[in-house]
């Protein structure tokens, strides 16, 4: 799950995820803050604290149902 979250993070902010990454909406204000929680939880440093695949996809689904990742 870390790798999937890391890829999405990189695509969202244009830079690789680092330890203790900044929230995507902080780096790119046009991104919806609803993307921050599932993405950062997928990047948790301890594997047991990371979201499952179902939880990660569910978190991204919330973002998409709210109109996408970009704030208009």
PDB file of N, CA, C, O and CB in Angstrom:
ATOM      1  N   UNK A   1       0.817  -1.178   0.000  1.00  0.00           N
ATOM      2  CA  UNK A   1       0.000   0.000   0.000  1.00  0.00           C
ATOM      3  C   UNK A   1       0.867   1.249   0.000  1.00  0.00           C
ATOM      4  O   UNK A   1       0.496   2.284  -0.553  1.00  0.00           O
ATOM      5  CB  UNK A   1      -0.933  -0.006   1.190  1.00  0.00           C
ATOM      6  N   UNK A   2       2.043   1.130   0.639  1.00  0.00           N
ATOM      7  CA  UNK A   2       2.933   2.283   0.666  1.00  0.00           C
ATOM      8  C   UNK A   2       3.299   2.699  -0.756  1.00  0.00           C
ATOM      9  O   UNK A   2       3.270   3.886  -1.085  1.00  0.00           O
ATOM     10  CB  UNK A   2       4.203   1.968   1.481  1.00  0.00           C
ATOM     11  N   UNK A   3       3.640   1.735  -1.592  1.00  0.00           N
ATOM     12  CA  UNK A   3       4.066   2.068  -2.955  1.00  0.00           C
ATOM     13  C   UNK A   3       2.943   2.722  -3.752  1.00  0.00           C
ATOM     14  O   UNK A   3       3.180   3.675  -4.494  1.00  0.00           O
ATOM     15  CB  UNK A   3       4.549   0.813  -3.679  1.00  0.00           C
ATOM     16  N   UNK A   4       1.725   2.213  -3.602  1.00  0.00           N
ATOM     17  CA  UNK A   4       0.590   2.828  -4.299  1.00  0.00           C
ATOM     18  C   UNK A   4       0.380   4.261  -3.820  1.00  0.00           C
ATOM     19  O   UNK A   4       0.196   5.171  -4.628  1.00  0.00           O
ATOM     20  CB  UNK A   4      -0.694   1.999  -4.081  1.00  0.00           C
ATOM     21  N   UNK A   5       0.406   4.455  -2.515  1.00  0.00           N
ATOM     22  CA  UNK A   5       0.246   5.804  -1.962  1.00  0.00           C
ATOM     23  C   UNK A   5       1.393   6.710  -2.414  1.00  0.00           C
ATOM     24  O   UNK A   5       1.180   7.890  -2.694  1.00  0.00           O
ATOM     25  CB  UNK A   5       0.183   5.752  -0.417  1.00  0.00           C
ATOM     26  N   UNK A   6       2.598   6.164  -2.485  1.00  0.00           N
ATOM     27  CA  UNK A   6       3.757   6.959  -2.908  1.00  0.00           C
ATOM     28  C   UNK A   6       3.625   7.396  -4.363  1.00  0.00           C
ATOM     29  O   UNK A   6       3.997   8.517  -4.711  1.00  0.00           O
ATOM     30  CB  UNK A   6       5.054   6.159  -2.718  1.00  0.00           C
ATOM     31  N   UNK A   7       3.102   6.524  -5.209  1.00  0.00           N
ATOM     32  CA  UNK A   7       2.900   6.875  -6.618  1.00  0.00           C
ATOM     33  C   UNK A   7       1.844   7.971  -6.743  1.00  0.00           C
ATOM     34  O   UNK A   7       2.040   8.950  -7.463  1.00  0.00           O
ATOM     35  CB  UNK A   7       2.482   5.629  -7.439  1.00  0.00           C
ATOM     36  N   UNK A   8       0.724   7.802  -6.037  1.00  0.00           N
ATOM     37  CA  UNK A   8      -0.341   8.814  -6.096  1.00  0.00           C
ATOM     38  C   UNK A   8       0.165  10.146  -5.547  1.00  0.00           C
ATOM     39  O   UNK A   8      -0.138  11.204  -6.100  1.00  0.00           O
ATOM     40  CB  UNK A   8      -1.589   8.346  -5.303  1.00  0.00           C
ATOM     41  N   UNK A   9       0.935  10.095  -4.457  1.00  0.00           N
ATOM     42  CA  UNK A   9       1.504  11.314  -3.869  1.00  0.00           C
ATOM     43  C   UNK A   9       2.383  12.022  -4.898  1.00  0.00           C
ATOM     44  O   UNK A   9       2.267  13.232  -5.096  1.00  0.00           O
ATOM     45  CB  UNK A   9       2.325  10.981  -2.588  1.00  0.00           C
ATOM     46  N   UNK A  10       3.257  11.267  -5.547  1.00  0.00           N
ATOM     47  CA  UNK A  10       4.160  11.845  -6.544  1.00  0.00           C
ATOM     48  C   UNK A  10       3.365  12.464  -7.696  1.00  0.00           C
ATOM     49  O   UNK A  10       3.679  13.563  -8.154  1.00  0.00           O
ATOM     50  CB  UNK A  10       5.130  10.771  -7.081  1.00  0.00           C
ATOM     51  N   UNK A  11       2.347  11.759  -8.154  1.00  0.00           N
ATOM     52  CA  UNK A  11       1.520  12.306  -9.230  1.00  0.00           C
ATOM     53  C   UNK A  11       0.783  13.571  -8.788  1.00  0.00           C
ATOM     54  O   UNK A  11       0.620  14.506  -9.571  1.00  0.00           O
ATOM     55  CB  UNK A  11       0.514  11.258  -9.706  1.00  0.00           C
ATOM     56  N   UNK A  12       0.342  13.594  -7.537  1.00  0.00           N
ATOM     57  CA  UNK A  12      -0.437  14.733  -7.036  1.00  0.00           C
ATOM     58  C   UNK A  12       0.403  15.977  -6.823  1.00  0.00           C
ATOM     59  O   UNK A  12      -0.026  17.080  -7.162  1.00  0.00           O
ATOM     60  CB  UNK A  12      -1.113  14.366  -5.745  1.00  0.00           C
ATOM     61  N   UNK A  13       1.607  15.813  -6.259  1.00  0.00           N
ATOM     62  CA  UNK A  13       2.386  16.996  -5.885  1.00  0.00           C
ATOM     63  C   UNK A  13       3.620  17.227  -6.744  1.00  0.00           C
ATOM     64  O   UNK A  13       4.251  18.280  -6.655  1.00  0.00           O
ATOM     65  CB  UNK A  13       2.804  16.884  -4.461  1.00  0.00           C
ATOM     66  N   UNK A  14       3.968  16.251  -7.575  1.00  0.00           N
ATOM     67  CA  UNK A  14       5.110  16.432  -8.465  1.00  0.00           C
ATOM     68  C   UNK A  14       6.459  16.188  -7.826  1.00  0.00           C
ATOM     69  O   UNK A  14       7.491  16.571  -8.378  1.00  0.00           O
ATOM     70  CB  UNK A  14       5.088  17.791  -9.011  1.00  0.00           C
ATOM     71  N   UNK A  15       6.457  15.556  -6.672  1.00  0.00           N
ATOM     72  CA  UNK A  15       7.726  15.197  -6.029  1.00  0.00           C
ATOM     73  C   UNK A  15       7.525  13.907  -5.247  1.00  0.00           C
ATOM     74  O   UNK A  15       6.417  13.617  -4.796  1.00  0.00           O
ATOM     75  CB  UNK A  15       8.235  16.345  -5.090  1.00  0.00           C
ATOM     76  N   UNK A  16       8.587  13.135  -5.086  1.00  0.00           N
ATOM     77  CA  UNK A  16       8.438  11.867  -4.376  1.00  0.00           C
ATOM     78  C   UNK A  16       8.089  12.060  -2.904  1.00  0.00           C
ATOM     79  O   UNK A  16       8.419  13.075  -2.291  1.00  0.00           O
ATOM     80  CB  UNK A  16       9.709  11.057  -4.494  1.00  0.00           C
ATOM     81  N   UNK A  17       7.416  11.061  -2.363  1.00  0.00           N
ATOM     82  CA  UNK A  17       7.112  11.061  -0.934  1.00  0.00           C
ATOM     83  C   UNK A  17       8.408  10.844  -0.157  1.00  0.00           C
ATOM     84  O   UNK A  17       9.230  10.006  -0.529  1.00  0.00           O
ATOM     85  CB  UNK A  17       6.057   9.959  -0.581  1.00  0.00           C
ATOM     86  N   UNK A  18       8.580  11.578   0.887  1.00  0.00           N
ATOM     87  CA  UNK A  18       9.740  11.450   1.769  1.00  0.00           C
ATOM     88  C   UNK A  18       9.226  11.039   3.143  1.00  0.00           C
ATOM     89  O   UNK A  18       8.020  11.094   3.382  1.00  0.00           O
ATOM     90  CB  UNK A  18      10.569  12.791   1.842  1.00  0.00           C
ATOM     91  N   UNK A  19      10.102  10.633   4.046  1.00  0.00           N
ATOM     92  CA  UNK A  19       9.612  10.360   5.400  1.00  0.00           C
ATOM     93  C   UNK A  19       8.920  11.606   5.966  1.00  0.00           C
ATOM     94  O   UNK A  19       9.416  12.724   5.833  1.00  0.00           O
ATOM     95  CB  UNK A  19      10.780   9.916   6.329  1.00  0.00           C
ATOM     96  N   UNK A  20       7.786  11.390   6.586  1.00  0.00           N
ATOM     97  CA  UNK A  20       6.967  12.462   7.151  1.00  0.00           C
ATOM     98  C   UNK A  20       6.636  13.517   6.083  1.00  0.00           C
ATOM     99  O   UNK A  20       7.002  14.684   6.224  1.00  0.00           O
ATOM    100  CB  UNK A  20       7.696  13.119   8.346  1.00  0.00           C
ATOM    101  N   UNK A  21       5.939  13.096   5.011  1.00  0.00           N
ATOM    102  CA  UNK A  21       5.649  14.024   3.916  1.00  0.00           C
ATOM    103  C   UNK A  21       4.641  15.097   4.316  1.00  0.00           C
ATOM    104  O   UNK A  21       3.809  14.903   5.201  1.00  0.00           O
ATOM    105  CB  UNK A  21       5.127  13.261   2.715  1.00  0.00           C
ATOM    106  N   UNK A  22       4.745  16.215   3.644  1.00  0.00           N
ATOM    107  CA  UNK A  22       3.797  17.315   3.851  1.00  0.00           C
ATOM    108  C   UNK A  22       2.460  16.941   3.228  1.00  0.00           C
ATOM    109  O   UNK A  22       2.429  16.206   2.240  1.00  0.00           O
ATOM    110  CB  UNK A  22       4.335  18.648   3.242  1.00  0.00           C
ATOM    111  N   UNK A  23       1.365  17.425   3.777  1.00  0.00           N
ATOM    112  CA  UNK A  23       0.056  17.172   3.163  1.00  0.00           C
ATOM    113  C   UNK A  23       0.030  17.712   1.727  1.00  0.00           C
ATOM    114  O   UNK A  23       0.508  18.816   1.465  1.00  0.00           O
ATOM    115  CB  UNK A  23      -1.078  17.823   4.007  1.00  0.00           C
ATOM    116  N   UNK A  24      -0.524  16.933   0.813  1.00  0.00           N
ATOM    117  CA  UNK A  24      -0.569  17.389  -0.578  1.00  0.00           C
ATOM    118  C   UNK A  24      -1.224  18.756  -0.750  1.00  0.00           C
ATOM    119  O   UNK A  24      -0.766  19.561  -1.561  1.00  0.00           O
ATOM    120  CB  UNK A  24      -1.302  16.382  -1.414  1.00  0.00           C
ATOM    121  N   UNK A  25      -2.296  19.028   0.005  1.00  0.00           N
ATOM    122  CA  UNK A  25      -2.980  20.318  -0.155  1.00  0.00           C
ATOM    123  C   UNK A  25      -2.149  21.485   0.364  1.00  0.00           C
ATOM    124  O   UNK A  25      -2.425  22.638   0.031  1.00  0.00           O
ATOM    125  CB  UNK A  25      -4.315  20.290   0.563  1.00  0.00           C
ATOM    126  N   UNK A  26      -1.155  21.203   1.159  1.00  0.00           N
ATOM    127  CA  UNK A  26      -0.247  22.260   1.618  1.00  0.00           C
ATOM    128  C   UNK A  26       0.750  22.610   0.512  1.00  0.00           C
ATOM    129  O   UNK A  26       1.089  23.775   0.309  1.00  0.00           O
ATOM    130  CB  UNK A  26       0.505  21.820   2.908  1.00  0.00           C
ATOM    131  N   UNK A  27       1.210  21.581  -0.196  1.00  0.00           N
ATOM    132  CA  UNK A  27       2.170  21.802  -1.279  1.00  0.00           C
ATOM    133  C   UNK A  27       1.501  22.339  -2.537  1.00  0.00           C
ATOM    134  O   UNK A  27       2.089  23.119  -3.285  1.00  0.00           O
ATOM    135  CB  UNK A  27       2.900  20.511  -1.601  1.00  0.00           C
ATOM    136  N   UNK A  28       0.254  21.906  -2.760  1.00  0.00           N
ATOM    137  CA  UNK A  28      -0.496  22.368  -3.929  1.00  0.00           C
ATOM    138  C   UNK A  28      -1.884  22.770  -3.467  1.00  0.00           C
ATOM    139  O   UNK A  28      -2.778  21.927  -3.401  1.00  0.00           O
ATOM    140  CB  UNK A  28      -0.571  21.266  -5.041  1.00  0.00           C
ATOM    141  N   UNK A  29      -2.081  24.043  -3.144  1.00  0.00           N
ATOM    142  CA  UNK A  29      -3.348  24.522  -2.573  1.00  0.00           C
ATOM    143  C   UNK A  29      -4.581  24.224  -3.427  1.00  0.00           C
ATOM    144  O   UNK A  29      -5.698  24.231  -2.909  1.00  0.00           O
ATOM    145  CB  UNK A  29      -3.261  25.994  -2.352  1.00  0.00           C
ATOM    146  N   UNK A  30      -4.403  23.968  -4.700  1.00  0.00           N
ATOM    147  CA  UNK A  30      -5.563  23.660  -5.539  1.00  0.00           C
ATOM    148  C   UNK A  30      -6.084  22.240  -5.309  1.00  0.00           C
ATOM    149  O   UNK A  30      -7.166  21.890  -5.781  1.00  0.00           O
ATOM    150  CB  UNK A  30      -5.205  23.843  -7.005  1.00  0.00           C
ATOM    151  N   UNK A  31      -5.313  21.422  -4.583  1.00  0.00           N
ATOM    152  CA  UNK A  31      -5.771  20.070  -4.259  1.00  0.00           C
ATOM    153  C   UNK A  31      -6.712  20.109  -3.059  1.00  0.00           C
ATOM    154  O   UNK A  31      -6.512  20.864  -2.107  1.00  0.00           O
ATOM    155  CB  UNK A  31      -4.570  19.138  -3.974  1.00  0.00           C
ATOM    156  N   UNK A  32      -7.726  19.286  -3.135  1.00  0.00           N
ATOM    157  CA  UNK A  32      -8.698  19.213  -2.048  1.00  0.00           C
ATOM    158  C   UNK A  32      -8.048  18.638  -0.791  1.00  0.00           C
ATOM    159  O   UNK A  32      -7.318  17.650  -0.882  1.00  0.00           O
ATOM    160  CB  UNK A  32      -9.914  18.357  -2.463  1.00  0.00           C
ATOM    161  N   UNK A  33      -8.292  19.228   0.374  1.00  0.00           N
ATOM    162  CA  UNK A  33      -7.765  18.685   1.628  1.00  0.00           C
ATOM    163  C   UNK A  33      -8.297  17.287   1.943  1.00  0.00           C
ATOM    164  O   UNK A  33      -7.713  16.581   2.766  1.00  0.00           O
ATOM    165  CB  UNK A  33      -8.100  19.618   2.767  1.00  0.00           C
ATOM    166  N   UNK A  34      -9.393  16.877   1.304  1.00  0.00           N
ATOM    167  CA  UNK A  34      -9.907  15.526   1.545  1.00  0.00           C
ATOM    168  C   UNK A  34      -8.967  14.455   1.002  1.00  0.00           C
ATOM    169  O   UNK A  34      -9.097  13.283   1.357  1.00  0.00           O
ATOM    170  CB  UNK A  34     -11.284  15.369   0.913  1.00  0.00           C
ATOM    171  N   UNK A  35      -8.034  14.837   0.157  1.00  0.00           N
ATOM    172  CA  UNK A  35      -7.034  13.892  -0.354  1.00  0.00           C
ATOM    173  C   UNK A  35      -5.948  13.620   0.676  1.00  0.00           C
ATOM    174  O   UNK A  35      -5.326  12.558   0.653  1.00  0.00           O
ATOM    175  CB  UNK A  35      -6.404  14.427  -1.640  1.00  0.00           C
ATOM    176  N   UNK A  36      -5.714  14.561   1.576  1.00  0.00           N
ATOM    177  CA  UNK A  36      -4.607  14.450   2.529  1.00  0.00           C
ATOM    178  C   UNK A  36      -4.683  13.212   3.421  1.00  0.00           C
ATOM    179  O   UNK A  36      -3.717  12.457   3.528  1.00  0.00           O
ATOM    180  CB  UNK A  36      -4.566  15.674   3.391  1.00  0.00           C
ATOM    181  N   UNK A  37      -5.826  13.012   4.054  1.00  0.00           N
ATOM    182  CA  UNK A  37      -5.927  11.952   5.065  1.00  0.00           C
ATOM    183  C   UNK A  37      -5.657  10.554   4.506  1.00  0.00           C
ATOM    184  O   UNK A  37      -4.791   9.858   5.035  1.00  0.00           O
ATOM    185  CB  UNK A  37      -7.299  11.980   5.693  1.00  0.00           C
ATOM    186  N   UNK A  38      -6.372  10.109   3.446  1.00  0.00           N
ATOM    187  CA  UNK A  38      -6.086   8.757   2.975  1.00  0.00           C
ATOM    188  C   UNK A  38      -4.678   8.619   2.404  1.00  0.00           C
ATOM    189  O   UNK A  38      -4.041   7.577   2.563  1.00  0.00           O
ATOM    190  CB  UNK A  38      -7.096   8.354   1.931  1.00  0.00           C
ATOM    191  N   UNK A  39      -4.199   9.648   1.750  1.00  0.00           N
ATOM    192  CA  UNK A  39      -2.874   9.566   1.148  1.00  0.00           C
ATOM    193  C   UNK A  39      -1.786   9.497   2.202  1.00  0.00           C
ATOM    194  O   UNK A  39      -0.878   8.673   2.093  1.00  0.00           O
ATOM    195  CB  UNK A  39      -2.634  10.753   0.236  1.00  0.00           C
ATOM    196  N   UNK A  40      -1.855  10.338   3.216  1.00  0.00           N
ATOM    197  CA  UNK A  40      -0.843  10.307   4.274  1.00  0.00           C
ATOM    198  C   UNK A  40      -0.948   9.034   5.110  1.00  0.00           C
ATOM    199  O   UNK A  40       0.064   8.522   5.587  1.00  0.00           O
ATOM    200  CB  UNK A  40      -0.981  11.536   5.176  1.00  0.00           C
ATOM    201  N   UNK A  41      -2.170   8.518   5.290  1.00  0.00           N
ATOM    202  CA  UNK A  41      -2.329   7.261   6.029  1.00  0.00           C
ATOM    203  C   UNK A  41      -1.726   6.100   5.242  1.00  0.00           C
ATOM    204  O   UNK A  41      -1.210   5.154   5.838  1.00  0.00           O
ATOM    205  CB  UNK A  41      -3.823   6.988   6.324  1.00  0.00           C
ATOM    206  N   UNK A  42      -1.783   6.159   3.935  1.00  0.00           N
ATOM    207  CA  UNK A  42      -1.148   5.137   3.104  1.00  0.00           C
ATOM    208  C   UNK A  42       0.362   5.207   3.149  1.00  0.00           C
ATOM    209  O   UNK A  42       1.041   4.232   2.825  1.00  0.00           O
ATOM    210  CB  UNK A  42      -1.611   5.267   1.683  1.00  0.00           C
ATOM    211  N   UNK A  43       0.896   6.349   3.548  1.00  0.00           N
ATOM    212  CA  UNK A  43       2.349   6.554   3.633  1.00  0.00           C
ATOM    213  C   UNK A  43       2.873   6.426   5.064  1.00  0.00           C
ATOM    214  O   UNK A  43       4.012   6.801   5.341  1.00  0.00           O
ATOM    215  CB  UNK A  43       2.714   7.926   3.079  1.00  0.00           C
ATOM    216  N   UNK A  44       2.060   5.906   5.963  1.00  0.00           N
ATOM    217  CA  UNK A  44       2.492   5.762   7.359  1.00  0.00           C
ATOM    218  C   UNK A  44       3.788   4.952   7.424  1.00  0.00           C
ATOM    219  O   UNK A  44       3.925   3.954   6.717  1.00  0.00           O
ATOM    220  CB  UNK A  44       1.383   5.080   8.212  1.00  0.00           C
ATOM    221  N   UNK A  45       4.743   5.372   8.268  1.00  0.00           N
ATOM    222  CA  UNK A  45       6.037   4.695   8.317  1.00  0.00           C
ATOM    223  C   UNK A  45       5.974   3.267   8.863  1.00  0.00           C
ATOM    224  O   UNK A  45       6.811   2.438   8.506  1.00  0.00           O
ATOM    225  CB  UNK A  45       6.980   5.496   9.151  1.00  0.00           C
ATOM    226  N   UNK A  46       5.009   2.973   9.709  1.00  0.00           N
ATOM    227  CA  UNK A  46       4.874   1.633  10.278  1.00  0.00           C
ATOM    228  C   UNK A  46       3.801   0.889   9.481  1.00  0.00           C
ATOM    229  O   UNK A  46       2.651   1.328   9.443  1.00  0.00           O
ATOM    230  CB  UNK A  46       4.508   1.694  11.813  1.00  0.00           C
ATOM    231  N   UNK A  47       4.156  -0.223   8.849  1.00  0.00           N
ATOM    232  CA  UNK A  47       3.197  -0.930   7.994  1.00  0.00           C
ATOM    233  C   UNK A  47       1.859  -1.227   8.660  1.00  0.00           C
ATOM    234  O   UNK A  47       0.824  -1.142   7.999  1.00  0.00           O
ATOM    235  CB  UNK A  47       3.798  -2.211   7.533  1.00  0.00           C
ATOM    236  N   UNK A  48       1.845  -1.566   9.918  1.00  0.00           N
ATOM    237  CA  UNK A  48       0.595  -1.888  10.607  1.00  0.00           C
ATOM    238  C   UNK A  48      -0.328  -0.677  10.727  1.00  0.00           C
ATOM    239  O   UNK A  48      -1.527  -0.835  10.955  1.00  0.00           O
ATOM    240  CB  UNK A  48       0.892  -2.443  11.990  1.00  0.00           C
ATOM    241  N   UNK A  49       0.215   0.519  10.577  1.00  0.00           N
ATOM    242  CA  UNK A  49      -0.587   1.746  10.673  1.00  0.00           C
ATOM    243  C   UNK A  49      -1.130   2.199   9.324  1.00  0.00           C
ATOM    244  O   UNK A  49      -1.946   3.118   9.259  1.00  0.00           O
ATOM    245  CB  UNK A  49       0.241   2.859  11.280  1.00  0.00           C
ATOM    246  N   UNK A  50      -0.682   1.563   8.255  1.00  0.00           N
ATOM    247  CA  UNK A  50      -1.132   1.959   6.917  1.00  0.00           C
ATOM    248  C   UNK A  50      -2.535   1.445   6.654  1.00  0.00           C
ATOM    249  O   UNK A  50      -2.985   0.473   7.261  1.00  0.00           O
ATOM    250  CB  UNK A  50      -0.167   1.437   5.839  1.00  0.00           C
ATOM    251  N   UNK A  51      -3.204   2.106   5.752  1.00  0.00           N
ATOM    252  CA  UNK A  51      -4.528   1.680   5.345  1.00  0.00           C
ATOM    253  C   UNK A  51      -4.436   0.381   4.551  1.00  0.00           C
ATOM    254  O   UNK A  51      -3.416   0.094   3.923  1.00  0.00           O
ATOM    255  CB  UNK A  51      -5.220   2.774   4.519  1.00  0.00           C
ATOM    256  N   UNK A  52      -5.511  -0.397   4.587  1.00  0.00           N
ATOM    257  CA  UNK A  52      -5.606  -1.562   3.713  1.00  0.00           C
ATOM    258  C   UNK A  52      -5.934  -1.064   2.309  1.00  0.00           C
ATOM    259  O   UNK A  52      -6.245   0.112   2.117  1.00  0.00           O
ATOM    260  CB  UNK A  52      -6.689  -2.582   4.227  1.00  0.00           C
ATOM    261  N   UNK A  53      -5.864  -1.950   1.344  1.00  0.00           N
ATOM    262  CA  UNK A  53      -6.200  -1.569  -0.032  1.00  0.00           C
ATOM    263  C   UNK A  53      -7.633  -1.056  -0.102  1.00  0.00           C
ATOM    264  O   UNK A  53      -7.909  -0.053  -0.761  1.00  0.00           O
ATOM    265  CB  UNK A  53      -6.012  -2.766  -0.992  1.00  0.00           C
ATOM    266  N   UNK A  54      -8.538  -1.745   0.578  1.00  0.00           N
ATOM    267  CA  UNK A  54      -9.941  -1.336   0.566  1.00  0.00           C
ATOM    268  C   UNK A  54     -10.127   0.047   1.185  1.00  0.00           C
ATOM    269  O   UNK A  54     -10.886   0.865   0.664  1.00  0.00           O
ATOM    270  CB  UNK A  54     -10.794  -2.360   1.311  1.00  0.00           C
ATOM    271  N   UNK A  55      -9.441   0.307   2.287  1.00  0.00           N
ATOM    272  CA  UNK A  55      -9.541   1.610   2.949  1.00  0.00           C
ATOM    273  C   UNK A  55      -8.941   2.720   2.093  1.00  0.00           C
ATOM    274  O   UNK A  55      -9.496   3.815   2.007  1.00  0.00           O
ATOM    275  CB  UNK A  55      -8.846   1.568   4.308  1.00  0.00           C
ATOM    276  N   UNK A  56      -7.802   2.431   1.459  1.00  0.00           N
ATOM    277  CA  UNK A  56      -7.142   3.436   0.621  1.00  0.00           C
ATOM    278  C   UNK A  56      -8.015   3.794  -0.576  1.00  0.00           C
ATOM    279  O   UNK A  56      -8.210   4.971  -0.881  1.00  0.00           O
ATOM    280  CB  UNK A  56      -5.769   2.928   0.143  1.00  0.00           C
ATOM    281  N   UNK A  57      -8.538   2.777  -1.249  1.00  0.00           N
ATOM    282  CA  UNK A  57      -9.410   3.020  -2.398  1.00  0.00           C
ATOM    283  C   UNK A  57     -10.689   3.719  -1.942  1.00  0.00           C
ATOM    284  O   UNK A  57     -11.194   4.603  -2.634  1.00  0.00           O
ATOM    285  CB  UNK A  57      -9.747   1.691  -3.123  1.00  0.00           C
ATOM    286  N   UNK A  58     -11.214   3.326  -0.778  1.00  0.00           N
ATOM    287  CA  UNK A  58     -12.396   3.994  -0.248  1.00  0.00           C
ATOM    288  C   UNK A  58     -12.137   5.464   0.032  1.00  0.00           C
ATOM    289  O   UNK A  58     -12.989   6.308  -0.245  1.00  0.00           O
ATOM    290  CB  UNK A  58     -12.862   3.306   1.017  1.00  0.00           C
ATOM    291  N   UNK A  59     -10.966   5.778   0.578  1.00  0.00           N
ATOM    292  CA  UNK A  59     -10.597   7.169   0.839  1.00  0.00           C
ATOM    293  C   UNK A  59     -10.481   7.980  -0.437  1.00  0.00           C
ATOM    294  O   UNK A  59     -10.896   9.138  -0.490  1.00  0.00           O
ATOM    295  CB  UNK A  59      -9.293   7.230   1.598  1.00  0.00           C
ATOM    296  N   UNK A  60      -9.911   7.362  -1.471  1.00  0.00           N
ATOM    297  CA  UNK A  60      -9.811   8.055  -2.750  1.00  0.00           C
ATOM    298  C   UNK A  60     -11.194   8.221  -3.373  1.00  0.00           C
ATOM    299  O   UNK A  60     -11.460   9.212  -4.052  1.00  0.00           O
ATOM    300  CB  UNK A  60      -8.879   7.293  -3.706  1.00  0.00           C
ATOM    301  N   UNK A  61     -12.075   7.239  -3.138  1.00  0.00           N
ATOM    302  CA  UNK A  61     -13.441   7.327  -3.644  1.00  0.00           C
ATOM    303  C   UNK A  61     -14.186   8.508  -3.063  1.00  0.00           C
ATOM    304  O   UNK A  61     -14.954   9.166  -3.764  1.00  0.00           O
ATOM    305  CB  UNK A  61     -14.192   6.056  -3.343  1.00  0.00           C
ATOM    306  N   UNK A  62     -13.966   8.784  -1.787  1.00  0.00           N
ATOM    307  CA  UNK A  62     -14.593   9.948  -1.147  1.00  0.00           C
ATOM    308  C   UNK A  62     -14.174  11.221  -1.866  1.00  0.00           C
ATOM    309  O   UNK A  62     -14.990  12.107  -2.120  1.00  0.00           O
ATOM    310  CB  UNK A  62     -14.214  10.029   0.355  1.00  0.00           C
ATOM    311  N   UNK A  63     -12.890  11.295  -2.189  1.00  0.00           N
ATOM    312  CA  UNK A  63     -12.372  12.476  -2.904  1.00  0.00           C
ATOM    313  C   UNK A  63     -13.050  12.603  -4.263  1.00  0.00           C
ATOM    314  O   UNK A  63     -13.488  13.688  -4.646  1.00  0.00           O
ATOM    315  CB  UNK A  63     -10.829  12.385  -3.081  1.00  0.00           C
ATOM    316  N   UNK A  64     -13.133  11.501  -4.982  1.00  0.00           N
ATOM    317  CA  UNK A  64     -13.727  11.546  -6.325  1.00  0.00           C
ATOM    318  C   UNK A  64     -15.212  11.872  -6.269  1.00  0.00           C
ATOM    319  O   UNK A  64     -15.709  12.630  -7.103  1.00  0.00           O
ATOM    320  CB  UNK A  64     -13.518  10.214  -7.043  1.00  0.00           C
ATOM    321  N   UNK A  65     -15.930  11.308  -5.294  1.00  0.00           N
ATOM    322  CA  UNK A  65     -17.362  11.598  -5.178  1.00  0.00           C
ATOM    323  C   UNK A  65     -17.630  13.045  -4.792  1.00  0.00           C
ATOM    324  O   UNK A  65     -18.706  13.576  -5.068  1.00  0.00           O
ATOM    325  CB  UNK A  65     -17.998  10.676  -4.159  1.00  0.00           C
ATOM    326  N   UNK A  66     -16.654  13.682  -4.156  1.00  0.00           N
ATOM    327  CA  UNK A  66     -16.849  15.083  -3.762  1.00  0.00           C
ATOM    328  C   UNK A  66     -16.477  16.044  -4.883  1.00  0.00           C
ATOM    329  O   UNK A  66     -16.456  17.257  -4.678  1.00  0.00           O
ATOM    330  CB  UNK A  66     -16.025  15.402  -2.519  1.00  0.00           C
ATOM    331  N   UNK A  67     -16.189  15.517  -6.047  1.00  0.00           N
ATOM    332  CA  UNK A  67     -15.908  16.384  -7.187  1.00  0.00           C
ATOM    333  C   UNK A  67     -14.467  16.310  -7.666  1.00  0.00           C
ATOM    334  O   UNK A  67     -14.071  17.091  -8.531  1.00  0.00           O
ATOM    335  CB  UNK A  67     -16.237  17.794  -6.836  1.00  0.00           C
ATOM    336  N   UNK A  68     -13.685  15.402  -7.133  1.00  0.00           N
ATOM    337  CA  UNK A  68     -12.317  15.231  -7.580  1.00  0.00           C
ATOM    338  C   UNK A  68     -11.328  15.810  -6.604  1.00  0.00           C
ATOM    339  O   UNK A  68     -11.692  16.271  -5.522  1.00  0.00           O
ATOM    340  CB  UNK A  68     -12.129  15.856  -8.922  1.00  0.00           C
ATOM    341  N   UNK A  69     -10.087  15.782  -6.994  1.00  0.00           N
ATOM    342  CA  UNK A  69      -8.996  16.211  -6.103  1.00  0.00           C
ATOM    343  C   UNK A  69      -8.681  17.690  -6.222  1.00  0.00           C
ATOM    344  O   UNK A  69      -7.944  18.238  -5.402  1.00  0.00           O
ATOM    345  CB  UNK A  69      -7.748  15.416  -6.394  1.00  0.00           C
ATOM    346  N   UNK A  70      -9.232  18.338  -7.233  1.00  0.00           N
ATOM    347  CA  UNK A  70      -8.902  19.742  -7.446  1.00  0.00           C
ATOM    348  C   UNK A  70     -10.030  20.615  -6.910  1.00  0.00           C
ATOM    349  O   UNK A  70     -11.201  20.379  -7.208  1.00  0.00           O
ATOM    350  CB  UNK A  70      -8.652  20.030  -8.948  1.00  0.00           C
ATOM    351  N   UNK A  71      -9.682  21.606  -6.131  1.00  0.00           N
ATOM    352  CA  UNK A  71     -10.645  22.559  -5.607  1.00  0.00           C
ATOM    353  C   UNK A  71     -10.895  23.618  -6.663  1.00  0.00           C
ATOM    354  O   UNK A  71      -9.951  24.218  -7.177  1.00  0.00           O
ATOM    355  CB  UNK A  71     -10.148  23.198  -4.283  1.00  0.00           C
ATOM    356  N   UNK A  72     -12.134  23.849  -6.986  1.00  0.00           N
ATOM    357  CA  UNK A  72     -12.475  24.847  -8.015  1.00  0.00           C
ATOM    358  C   UNK A  72     -12.970  26.115  -7.373  1.00  0.00           C
ATOM    359  O   UNK A  72     -13.306  27.071  -8.072  1.00  0.00           O
ATOM    360  CB  UNK A  72     -13.535  24.304  -8.982  1.00  0.00           C
TER     361      UNK A  72
END
